[in-house]
């Protein structure tokens, strides 16, 4: 099994299953994939991460995705990160951004909206269509919170006088947390997720 665009998309979806298993199942059907394929892609990605000979840093994303749409630099305090972005076929309106530090280590990889963030109404909160920056632009006072697992984030915001928590994986909106999850610290684990 090679590792290309499809395998990277499936690897991202593998982590998204933690939070929104139903949406991942829909996507697998649309892609003509199954759970075995998503697990195989994830296993290969993990194997490459621990291999001494596999590409590392930005090189592994270039291997899978080809030449980026954009390359540049971004300052972070006294350091400068290399930035590269790709368009993934399953999420054509978004871009997948990878940031690496001066030593080539990947600092972050997540979905962003190219250009300006989108201003959302509460009714626009559809899984897999919004990114973290959209929430900041749409709900004044939105606050980032740590997620329950690697590459998970939360955003707490207020709408209509009520507090909500939006759950994200790789910067992509997955769903709103149920108040019981939020109160008991289990936000991020989907009741429907299974291996």
Helices and strands as residue ranges (DSSP letters): H 5-16, H 21-31, H 35-50, H 58-65, E 70-76, E 79-86, G 89-91, E 95-100, E 106-112, G 122-124, H 132-138, E 143-146, E 152-159, E 162-169, E 172-176, H 179-184
